[in-house]
Amino acid sequence: MVSGKSTDNIQFLPFLTTAINNLGWLYYGQLKGDWTLITVNSIGVTLQICYILAFLYFTTEKFSSVAKVAFTAGALGTLCLYFGMVVPDPERRLNQLGLLCSGFTISMYLSPLADLAKIIRTRSTKCLSFSLTVATILTSASWTLYGLQLSDYYIVVPNVPGIVTSLIRFWLFWSFAPSSQDKYSYRPLQA
């Protein structure tokens, strides 16, 4: 975004869902006293805020993006009030938050597939990031293993879709790979 001074072919939804995901797991980690969750998600939410700010700066659709951020902030504020005032029991709060975080994680992993119909119709993966797909499969596999080690199924279960959606994206990259003619198309030189 910064080098191209543009948000063309960059989706906003993955940044927003990942920020929500990181904030939820940060709170879950604080309730559990799990420094791995706290550290990783503190870094993650900081990076996502930077990505969101860069997107907002370079996008031409500022109103729509700011409206999504405002709606999300309102929803998060409501959830904080709910967990702080309505669910005082720490064990119950941890279970409800774990379930909610699982839902956020699944939505985060599904969000890059929002353009699936467009990808299939155009037979182009231009709107998908290959490096993000590699990072996603590594991350979701790591969290799945970590959750298994802790026997924390709130961590295990939502990360399995991350592995599955990454495999789907790898298949899309393979299926709609540019042909060698597209990569090396010849253009006449100006005389």
C-alpha positions in Angstrom: 0.0 0.0 0.0 2.7 2.4 0.9 5.0 1.7 -2.0 2.1 1.8 -4.5 0.2 4.6 -2.8 -2.9 2.6 -3.5 -5.2 0.0 -2.0 -6.1 -1.5 -5.4 -6.5 -5.3 -5.2 -6.2 -5.2 -1.4 -9.1 -6.3 0.7 -10.0 -4.4 3.9 -12.0 -7.1 5.6 -9.0 -9.4 6.5 -7.3 -6.5 8.4 -10.4 -5.7 10.4 -11.3 -9.3 11.2 -7.7 -10.1 12.2 -7.6 -7.0 14.5 -10.9 -8.2 16.2 -9.4 -11.7 16.4 -6.2 -10.4 18.0 -8.1 -8.2 20.5 -10.3 -11.1 21.5 -7.4 -13.6 22.0 -5.4 -10.9 23.9 -8.3 -10.6 26.4 -8.6 -14.4 26.5 -4.9 -14.7 27.2 -5.2 -12.1 30.0 -8.0 -14.0 31.6 -6.0 -17.3 31.4 -2.7 -15.7 32.3 -1.2 -17.2 29.1 1.8 -15.0 28.2 2.2 -16.7 24.8 -1.3 -15.5 23.8 -0.8 -12.1 25.4 2.6 -11.5 23.6 1.6 -12.8 20.2 -1.8 -11.0 20.1 -0.4 -7.7 21.4 2.1 -7.7 18.5 -0.7 -8.8 16.1 -3.2 -6.1 17.1 -0.5 -3.4 16.9 0.4 -4.6 13.3 -3.3 -4.8 12.3 -3.9 -1.2 13.5 -0.9 -0.1 11.4 -2.3 -1.9 8.4 -5.8 -0.4 9.0 -4.4 3.1 9.3 -2.3 2.7 6.1 -5.4 1.3 4.3 -7.5 4.3 5.5 -4.9 6.7 4.4 -4.5 5.3 0.9 -8.0 4.2 0.1 -10.4 6.1 -2.1 -13.4 4.7 -0.3 -12.7 6.3 3.0 -16.3 6.7 4.2 -17.1 3.0 3.8 -13.9 1.9 5.5 -14.2 4.3 8.4 -17.9 3.2 8.8 -16.7 -0.4 9.1 -14.1 0.5 11.7 -16.7 2.6 13.7 -19.2 -0.2 13.6 -16.6 -2.7 14.8 -15.5 -0.4 17.6 -19.1 0.0 18.8 -19.6 -3.8 18.7 -16.3 -4.3 20.6 -17.4 -1.7 23.2 -20.7 -3.5 23.7 -18.9 -6.8 24.1 -16.5 -5.3 26.7 -19.5 -4.0 28.7 -21.2 -7.4 28.4 -18.2 -9.3 29.7 -17.4 -6.7 32.4 -20.9 -6.3 33.8 -23.1 -9.2 32.8 -20.7 -12.1 33.2 -18.8 -11.6 36.5 -17.9 -15.3 37.0 -14.3 -15.7 35.6 -14.7 -19.3 34.4 -18.0 -18.6 32.6 -16.4 -15.4 31.1 -13.4 -17.4 29.9 -15.7 -20.1 28.3 -17.9 -17.5 26.6 -15.0 -15.5 25.4 -13.3 -18.6 24.1 -16.4 -19.5 22.1 -16.6 -15.9 20.8 -12.9 -15.8 19.9 -13.3 -19.1 18.0 -16.0 -17.5 15.9 -13.8 -14.5 15.2 -10.9 -16.7 14.2 -13.1 -18.7 11.8 -14.3 -15.4 10.2 -10.8 -14.2 9.9 -9.7 -17.4 8.1 -12.8 -17.2 5.8 -12.5 -13.5 5.0 -9.9 -13.9 2.2 -12.3 -16.2 0.4 -15.0 -13.4 0.3 -14.0 -12.9 -3.4 -14.2 -16.6 -4.3 -17.0 -16.1 -6.9 -14.9 -13.3 -8.5 -11.8 -15.4 -8.5 -13.5 -18.3 -10.2 -15.4 -16.1 -12.7 -12.3 -14.2 -13.7 -10.0 -17.2 -13.3 -7.5 -14.8 -11.6 -6.1 -14.8 -8.0 -4.9 -11.2 -8.3 -6.8 -10.3 -5.2 -5.2 -13.0 -3.1 -1.8 -12.8 -1.5 0.4 -15.9 -1.8 2.7 -14.9 1.0 -0.3 -14.3 3.3 -1.6 -17.8 2.4 1.8 -19.3 3.3 1.8 -17.3 6.6 -1.8 -18.4 7.3 -1.2 -22.1 7.0 2.0 -21.8 9.1 0.2 -19.8 11.8 -3.0 -21.9 11.9 -1.0 -25.1 12.1 1.2 -23.7 14.9 -1.8 -22.5 16.9 -3.5 -25.9 16.4 -0.5 -27.7 17.8 -0.2 -25.2 20.6 -3.9 -25.7 21.5 -3.4 -29.5 21.4 -0.5 -29.2 23.7 -2.6 -27.2 26.2 -5.7 -29.3 25.6 -7.5 -26.0 24.9 -10.1 -26.7 22.2 -11.0 -23.0 22.0 -7.6 -22.6 20.3 -7.6 -25.9 18.4 -11.0 -26.0 16.7 -11.0 -22.5 15.1 -7.5 -22.9 13.6 -8.4 -26.0 11.7 -10.4 -23.9 9.2 -7.3 -21.8 8.7 -5.5 -24.9 7.5 -8.4 -25.8 5.2 -8.9 -22.4 3.7 -5.2 -22.1 3.1 -5.3 -25.3 1.2 -8.2 -24.0 -0.8 -6.2 -20.8 -1.6 -3.2 -22.9 -2.6 -5.5 -24.9 -5.0 -6.8 -21.6 -6.4 -3.3 -20.4 -7.0 -2.4 -23.7 -8.7 -5.7 -23.8 -10.7 -5.6 -20.2 -12.0 -1.8 -19.8 -12.3 -0.9 -17.5 -15.2 0.2 -19.3 -18.2 3.8 -19.0 -19.4 2.4 -16.8 -22.3 0.8 -14.4 -19.8 4.0 -14.2 -17.8 6.3 -13.6 -20.8 4.0 -11.9 -23.3 5.8 -10.2 -26.1 5.2 -6.6 -26.7 6.5 -5.0 -29.9 9.3 -2.5 -29.3 8.9 1.0 -30.5 11.2 1.8 -33.4 
